[in-house]
Amino acid sequence: MNDFLNEYATNSMVLAAVGAATGMALALFSTVYNMHMDRRRERVYTAIYVVGGVLATLGGMAVISWKAAVLGLAAFAASGLPMVIGDMRRGVREQARQEQDKRRKRLPYAEKGLVDQALMEASEAERALGELVSKKELGMVDLMRLAARAILATANCIKFLSEIGRQV
């Protein structure tokens, strides 16, 4: 056992004091590190922060036994590297998805259908009104009333679309 510990840690009194001080230092570090993690806005690449915490713990182990710390580093590197790579891949995919979502916000299928139907109805109304005006079957007052109703209906459609846009 003594060959595994650092030279000064072979004395049991020194080992107890160094162990206690290292434990307190690691507890303080982890508390501050956790507060930093709580303040982070970005939630991607979490594995990198986990690696930072593991390295701090290995540093604490190195105070008592650098051989144990090297052994721990090798073990964590073997098990942690695939997890770090996987987390980074997921983070890249998540950022790409968020960018794509920022660029376009599509209307739900039902709302798209209503918009298309309203456009077709407006085109049909324009055609029918044009026909009535060309045949002189519609007077100026009637045409003005219908135009006012069409403007009001269009304004309401715009209002509904802006409300849908805020909900999506």
Buried (B, 14 or more C-beta within 10 A) or exposed (E): EEEEBBEEBEEEEBBEEBBEEBEEBBEEBEEEBEEEBEEEEEEBBBBEBBBBBBEBBBBBBBBBBBBBBEBBBEEBEEEBEEEBEEBBEBBEEEEEEEEEEEEEEEBEEEBEEBBEEBEEEBEEBEEEBEEBBEEEEBEEEEEEEBEEEBEEBEEEBEEBBEEBEEEE
